[in-house]
């Protein structure tokens, strides 16, 4: 388990930038998950998480965010599965500092 995270789901992610809707009423920045994650889990992701970016199949950047997890190798695709794909059709997630976690 991460020294900074002890959430019930094993992970928490937060969207920090919604590149699709910056500055509009539909901006998803601040959205976090998974369902049941607490505000404390969200803050752990913001302050101690790993940065990620989500893209569509044409390579357009949709979202930026951070994730904290007890096992990153297992949960690396969680923001994509939980939010990026169902919300906007994102199909790829990358981690600039950990390319071994890239999915899609």
N, CA, C and O atoms as a DFTB+ gen file, in Angstrom:
416 C
 N C O
     1  1       0.846      -1.176       0.000
     2  2       0.000       0.000       0.000
     3  2       0.892       1.239       0.000
     4  3       1.937       1.264       0.650
     5  1       0.471       2.258      -0.731
     6  2       1.216       3.511      -0.784
     7  2       1.277       4.147       0.595
     8  3       0.320       4.074       1.365
     9  1       2.398       4.767       0.899
    10  2       2.493       5.441       2.192
    11  2       1.577       6.662       2.269
    12  3       1.328       7.179       3.358
    13  1       1.072       7.128       1.122
    14  2       0.210       8.308       1.085
    15  2      -1.260       7.973       0.876
    16  3      -2.104       8.869       0.907
    17  1      -1.578       6.714       0.667
    18  2      -2.941       6.366       0.278
    19  2      -3.385       5.094       0.962
    20  3      -2.660       4.100       0.996
    21  1      -4.583       5.140       1.505
    22  2      -5.141       3.968       2.161
    23  2      -6.636       3.892       1.861
    24  3      -7.432       3.513       2.720
    25  1      -7.008       4.258       0.627
    26  2      -8.416       4.268       0.243
    27  2      -8.999       2.878       0.113
    28  3      -8.263       1.910      -0.079
    29  1     -10.312       2.765       0.217
    30  2     -10.965       1.460       0.214
    31  2     -10.936       0.746      -1.134
    32  3     -11.002      -0.483      -1.169
    33  1     -10.841       1.476      -2.241
    34  2     -10.887       0.845      -3.555
    35  2      -9.529       0.448      -4.090
    36  3      -9.445      -0.175      -5.148
    37  1      -8.473       0.788      -3.394
    38  2      -7.136       0.481      -3.870
    39  2      -6.542       1.571      -4.735
    40  3      -5.344       1.548      -5.021
    41  1      -7.357       2.526      -5.158
    42  2      -6.870       3.616      -6.000
    43  2      -7.842       4.782      -5.954
    44  3      -8.996       4.637      -5.550
    45  1      -7.351       5.947      -6.376
    46  2      -8.195       7.117      -6.584
    47  2      -7.540       7.968      -7.660
    48  3      -6.326       8.169      -7.649
    49  1      -8.342       8.463      -8.583
    50  2      -7.869       9.346      -9.643
    51  2      -8.673      10.636      -9.597
    52  3      -9.787      10.676      -9.075
    53  1      -8.087      11.684     -10.154
    54  2      -8.776      12.975     -10.264
    55  2      -8.405      13.601     -11.607
    56  3      -7.250      13.554     -12.030
    57  1      -9.400      14.186     -12.267
    58  2      -9.163      14.901     -13.511
    59  2      -8.731      16.323     -13.143
    60  3      -9.455      17.041     -12.454
    61  1      -7.552      16.717     -13.607
    62  2      -7.045      18.046     -13.294
    63  2      -7.266      19.025     -14.443
    64  3      -7.382      20.229     -14.212
    65  1      -7.326      18.523     -15.683
    66  2      -7.568      19.370     -16.851
    67  2      -8.487      18.634     -17.816
    68  3      -8.217      17.493     -18.193
    69  1      -9.562      19.285     -18.208
    70  2     -10.469      18.773     -19.240
    71  2     -10.157      19.551     -20.513
    72  3     -10.664      20.655     -20.709
    73  1      -9.331      18.980     -21.369
    74  2      -8.908      19.679     -22.574
    75  2     -10.041      19.845     -23.586
    76  3      -9.941      20.672     -24.492
    77  1     -11.099      19.080     -23.444
    78  2     -12.243      19.184     -24.350
    79  2     -13.116      20.395     -24.042
    80  3     -13.693      20.999     -24.947
    81  1     -13.208      20.744     -22.770
    82  2     -14.188      21.755     -22.337
    83  2     -13.590      22.821     -21.424
    84  3     -14.281      23.324     -20.538
    85  1     -12.329      23.174     -21.618
    86  2     -11.680      24.163     -20.744
    87  2     -12.525      25.437     -20.662
    88  3     -12.853      26.055     -21.675
    89  1     -12.860      25.803     -19.440
    90  2     -13.555      27.054     -19.195
    91  2     -15.031      27.089     -19.550
    92  3     -15.641      28.157     -19.518
    93  1     -15.616      25.958     -19.886
    94  2     -17.047      25.935     -20.201
    95  2     -17.824      25.376     -19.016
    96  3     -17.238      24.955     -18.019
    97  1     -19.133      25.378     -19.136
    98  2     -19.983      24.801     -18.095
    99  2     -19.849      23.283     -18.019
   100  3     -20.293      22.673     -17.047
   101  1     -19.244      22.671     -19.026
   102  2     -19.130      21.215     -19.090
   103  2     -17.747      20.713     -18.658
   104  3     -17.462      19.520     -18.760
   105  1     -16.907      21.602     -18.187
   106  2     -15.548      21.252     -17.774
   107  2     -15.603      20.199     -16.661
   108  3     -16.230      20.416     -15.624
   109  1     -14.946      19.068     -16.884
   110  2     -14.957      17.955     -15.927
   111  2     -13.799      18.005     -14.927
   112  3     -13.635      17.079     -14.133
   113  1     -12.998      19.069     -14.954
   114  2     -11.896      19.194     -14.000
   115  2     -12.446      19.085     -12.578
   116  3     -13.479      19.669     -12.250
   117  1     -11.747      18.336     -11.755
   118  2     -12.181      18.124     -10.381
   119  2     -12.963      16.838     -10.191
   120  3     -13.176      16.407      -9.058
   121  1     -13.398      16.215     -11.285
   122  2     -14.082      14.925     -11.183
   123  2     -13.096      13.897     -10.651
   124  3     -11.929      13.889     -11.043
   125  1     -13.562      13.033      -9.760
   126  2     -12.680      12.004      -9.216
   127  2     -13.438      10.706      -9.009
   128  3     -14.668      10.677      -8.991
   129  1     -12.691       9.654      -8.857
   130  2     -13.288       8.342      -8.679
   131  2     -12.266       7.364      -8.149
   132  3     -11.105       7.721      -7.945
   133  1     -12.688       6.133      -7.924
   134  2     -13.934       5.535      -8.371
   135  2     -15.094       5.942      -7.460
   136  3     -14.917       6.663      -6.479
   137  1     -16.271       5.462      -7.812
   138  2     -17.451       5.711      -7.001
   139  2     -17.143       5.301      -5.557
   140  3     -16.632       4.209      -5.309
   141  1     -17.451       6.161      -4.640
   142  2     -17.202       5.877      -3.233
   143  2     -15.900       6.448      -2.701
   144  3     -15.653       6.401      -1.496
   145  1     -15.058       6.989      -3.585
   146  2     -13.815       7.612      -3.122
   147  2     -14.163       8.856      -2.314
   148  3     -15.138       9.550      -2.601
   149  1     -13.361       9.118      -1.318
   150  2     -13.614      10.261      -0.439
   151  2     -12.850      11.500      -0.897
   152  3     -11.985      11.427      -1.769
   153  1     -13.181      12.619      -0.301
   154  2     -12.447      13.854      -0.579
   155  2     -10.988      13.691      -0.157
   156  3     -10.092      14.235      -0.801
   157  1     -10.751      12.954       0.908
   158  2      -9.376      12.698       1.352
   159  2      -8.620      11.875       0.313
   160  3      -7.437      12.117       0.074
   161  1      -9.300      10.893      -0.314
   162  2      -8.683      10.105      -1.379
   163  2      -8.321      11.015      -2.553
   164  3      -7.237      10.907      -3.128
   165  1      -9.253      11.918      -2.900
   166  2      -9.019      12.862      -3.992
   167  2      -7.794      13.720      -3.702
   168  3      -6.959      13.929      -4.583
   169  1      -7.683      14.212      -2.484
   170  2      -6.539      15.041      -2.117
   171  2      -5.238      14.252      -2.153
   172  3      -4.199      14.793      -2.532
   173  1      -5.280      12.981      -1.765
   174  2      -4.089      12.132      -1.852
   175  2      -3.646      12.007      -3.308
   176  3      -2.452      12.055      -3.603
   177  1      -4.607      11.846      -4.217
   178  2      -4.274      11.751      -5.645
   179  2      -3.679      13.068      -6.140
   180  3      -2.674      13.068      -6.851
   181  1      -4.293      14.180      -5.768
   182  2      -3.803      15.487      -6.223
   183  2      -2.380      15.771      -5.755
   184  3      -1.558      16.259      -6.530
   185  1      -2.089      15.471      -4.507
   186  2      -0.809      15.865      -3.934
   187  2       0.275      14.798      -4.022
   188  3       1.459      15.128      -3.956
   189  1      -0.094      13.532      -4.168
   190  2       0.901      12.459      -4.164
   191  2       0.782      11.527      -5.367
   192  3       1.499      10.531      -5.460
   193  1      -0.119      11.852      -6.281
   194  2      -0.391      10.949      -7.392
   195  2       0.563      11.073      -8.562
   196  3       1.379      11.991      -8.645
   197  1       0.428      10.114      -9.460
   198  2       1.186      10.079     -10.704
   199  2       0.365      10.746     -11.802
   200  3      -0.833      10.495     -11.933
   201  1       1.014      11.591     -12.582
   202  2       0.339      12.316     -13.657
   203  2       0.021      11.382     -14.825
   204  3       0.823      10.520     -15.184
   205  1      -1.161      11.571     -15.408
   206  2      -1.550      10.812     -16.599
   207  2      -2.258      11.721     -17.590
   208  3      -2.708      12.815     -17.251
   209  1      -2.345      11.231     -18.846
   210  2      -3.078      11.908     -19.909
   211  2      -3.875      10.870     -20.675
   212  3      -3.407       9.755     -20.905
   213  1      -5.109      11.254     -21.075
   214  2      -5.974      10.352     -21.846
   215  2      -6.241      10.936     -23.231
   216  3      -6.437      12.141     -23.392
   217  1      -6.242      10.043     -24.234
   218  2      -6.370      10.425     -25.634
   219  2      -7.443       9.593     -26.333
   220  3      -7.800       8.504     -25.883
   221  1      -7.953      10.135     -27.451
   222  2      -8.858       9.346     -28.285
   223  2      -8.037       8.538     -29.289
   224  3      -6.807       8.595     -29.273
   225  1      -8.712       7.788     -30.160
   226  2      -8.007       6.916     -31.094
   227  2      -7.295       7.676     -32.216
   228  3      -6.505       7.084     -32.952
   229  1      -7.562       8.975     -32.356
   230  2      -6.845       9.802     -33.322
   231  2      -5.675      10.547     -32.678
   232  3      -4.972      11.302     -33.350
   233  1      -5.471      10.339     -31.394
   234  2      -4.365      10.967     -30.690
   235  2      -4.670      12.329     -30.103
   236  3      -3.762      13.021     -29.643
   237  1      -5.955      12.734     -30.109
   238  2      -6.321      14.012     -29.508
   239  2      -6.347      13.888     -27.981
   240  3      -6.895      12.936     -27.425
   241  1      -5.745      14.867     -27.333
   242  2      -5.678      14.892     -25.875
   243  2      -7.027      15.300     -25.300
   244  3      -7.562      16.352     -25.649
   245  1      -7.579      14.464     -24.413
   246  2      -8.877      14.728     -23.800
   247  2      -8.759      15.207     -22.359
   248  3      -9.330      16.235     -21.993
   249  1      -8.018      14.462     -21.542
   250  2      -7.966      14.756     -20.115
   251  2      -6.555      14.602     -19.570
   252  3      -5.759      13.806     -20.068
   253  1      -6.266      15.377     -18.544
   254  2      -5.074      15.199     -17.734
   255  2      -5.515      14.958     -16.310
   256  3      -6.579      15.422     -15.900
   257  1      -4.716      14.242     -15.559
   258  2      -5.091      13.979     -14.183
   259  2      -3.976      13.361     -13.385
   260  3      -2.825      13.305     -13.817
   261  1      -4.344      12.895     -12.204
   262  2      -3.404      12.223     -11.309
   263  2      -4.094      11.024     -10.677
   264  3      -5.308      11.019     -10.471
   265  1      -3.299      10.017     -10.376
   266  2      -3.805       8.814      -9.720
   267  2      -2.839       8.388      -8.622
   268  3      -1.622       8.507      -8.757
   269  1      -3.406       7.895      -7.548
   270  2      -2.643       7.262      -6.485
   271  2      -3.250       5.876      -6.295
   272  3      -4.470       5.718      -6.325
   273  1      -2.399       4.875      -6.101
   274  2      -2.891       3.500      -5.983
   275  2      -1.956       2.671      -5.126
   276  3      -0.773       2.977      -4.976
   277  1      -2.528       1.604      -4.565
   278  2      -1.684       0.704      -3.794
   279  2      -0.861      -0.210      -4.707
   280  3       0.183      -0.711      -4.288
   281  1      -1.311      -0.435      -5.948
   282  2      -0.570      -1.230      -6.929
   283  2      -0.755      -0.608      -8.309
   284  3      -1.705      -0.942      -9.017
   285  1       0.147       0.296      -8.698
   286  2      -0.021       0.995      -9.971
   287  2      -0.016       0.059     -11.175
   288  3      -0.710       0.325     -12.157
   289  1       0.745      -1.024     -11.123
   290  2       0.749      -1.962     -12.255
   291  2      -0.643      -2.528     -12.506
   292  3      -0.990      -2.839     -13.645
   293  1      -1.429      -2.662     -11.468
   294  2      -2.774      -3.225     -11.582
   295  2      -3.815      -2.168     -11.946
   296  3      -4.740      -2.450     -12.706
   297  1      -3.672      -0.949     -11.409
   298  2      -4.695       0.084     -11.565
   299  2      -4.375       1.149     -12.615
   300  3      -5.111       2.130     -12.717
   301  1      -3.323       0.996     -13.383
   302  2      -2.903       2.034     -14.330
   303  2      -3.996       2.417     -15.319
   304  3      -4.063       3.576     -15.728
   305  1      -4.854       1.481     -15.717
   306  2      -5.907       1.799     -16.686
   307  2      -7.211       2.259     -16.031
   308  3      -8.175       2.554     -16.737
   309  1      -7.262       2.325     -14.708
   310  2      -8.505       2.646     -13.993
   311  2      -9.141       3.975     -14.410
   312  3     -10.354       4.005     -14.618
   313  1      -8.389       5.078     -14.544
   314  2      -9.058       6.320     -14.962
   315  2      -9.686       6.205     -16.355
   316  3     -10.744       6.777     -16.620
   317  1      -9.034       5.477     -17.214
   318  2      -9.554       5.265     -18.571
   319  2     -10.834       4.441     -18.538
   320  3     -11.826       4.804     -19.170
   321  1     -10.814       3.335     -17.805
   322  2     -11.972       2.434     -17.715
   323  2     -13.128       3.088     -16.955
   324  3     -14.283       2.986     -17.367
   325  1     -12.813       3.755     -15.850
   326  2     -13.853       4.362     -15.007
   327  2     -14.469       5.607     -15.630
   328  3     -15.670       5.841     -15.499
   329  1     -13.651       6.403     -16.305
   330  2     -14.109       7.727     -16.719
   331  2     -13.853       8.051     -18.193
   332  3     -14.790       8.395     -18.914
   333  1     -12.624       7.949     -18.645
   334  2     -12.256       8.424     -19.978
   335  2     -13.022       7.782     -21.113
   336  3     -13.520       8.483     -21.994
   337  1     -13.127       6.458     -21.111
   338  2     -13.843       5.771     -22.185
   339  2     -15.347       5.993     -22.098
   340  3     -15.945       6.414     -23.088
   341  1     -15.988       5.731     -20.962
   342  2     -17.439       5.928     -20.930
   343  2     -17.876       7.387     -21.079
   344  3     -18.947       7.653     -21.624
   345  1     -17.071       8.329     -20.606
   346  2     -17.465       9.731     -20.642
   347  2     -17.233      10.376     -22.011
   348  3     -18.048      11.178     -22.467
   349  1     -16.113      10.023     -22.669
   350  2     -15.771      10.741     -23.900
   351  2     -15.200       9.867     -25.006
   352  3     -14.903      10.369     -26.090
   353  1     -15.043       8.592     -24.761
   354  2     -14.489       7.719     -25.790
   355  2     -12.975       7.694     -25.837
   356  3     -12.404       7.276     -26.845
   357  1     -12.307       8.129     -24.776
   358  2     -10.849       8.035     -24.724
   359  2     -10.451       6.559     -24.744
   360  3     -11.122       5.716     -24.148
   361  1      -9.359       6.263     -25.432
   362  2      -8.950       4.866     -25.575
   363  2      -7.510       4.592     -25.149
   364  3      -7.073       3.441     -25.139
   365  1      -6.773       5.646     -24.796
   366  2      -5.369       5.458     -24.421
   367  2      -5.043       6.352     -23.243
   368  3      -5.496       7.494     -23.166
   369  1      -4.244       5.814     -22.317
   370  2      -3.767       6.581     -21.171
   371  2      -2.255       6.454     -21.119
   372  3      -1.701       5.367     -21.284
   373  1      -1.591       7.590     -20.885
   374  2      -0.131       7.589     -20.793
   375  2       0.308       8.216     -19.483
   376  3      -0.371       9.067     -18.909
   377  1       1.465       7.764     -19.034
   378  2       2.087       8.274     -17.813
   379  2       3.480       8.784     -18.201
   380  3       4.380       7.980     -18.444
   381  1       3.669      10.108     -18.261
   382  2       4.949      10.650     -18.706
   383  2       6.152      10.146     -17.912
   384  3       7.222       9.928     -18.482
   385  1       5.988       9.961     -16.616
   386  2       7.107       9.530     -15.780
   387  2       7.225       8.010     -15.643
   388  3       8.196       7.510     -15.075
   389  1       6.232       7.275     -16.166
   390  2       6.233       5.813     -16.050
   391  2       5.628       5.194     -17.313
   392  3       4.503       4.697     -17.266
   393  1       6.339       5.212     -18.426
   394  2       5.785       4.674     -19.680
   395  2       5.418       3.190     -19.600
   396  3       4.653       2.700     -20.430
   397  1       5.944       2.489     -18.633
   398  2       5.607       1.063     -18.478
   399  2       4.143       0.876     -18.067
   400  3       3.611      -0.229     -18.177
   401  1       3.492       1.932     -17.599
   402  2       2.077       1.852     -17.202
   403  2       1.120       2.257     -18.321
   404  3      -0.094       2.121     -18.167
   405  1       1.641       2.750     -19.442
   406  2       0.777       3.205     -20.543
   407  2      -0.142       2.071     -20.991
   408  3       0.265       0.910     -21.043
   409  1      -1.386       2.424     -21.315
   410  2      -2.390       1.431     -21.739
   411  2      -3.142       1.958     -22.968
   412  3      -3.340       3.162     -23.128
   413  1      -3.546       1.042     -23.810
   414  2      -4.394       1.407     -24.942
   415  2      -3.669       1.580     -26.220
   416  3      -4.284       1.888     -27.241
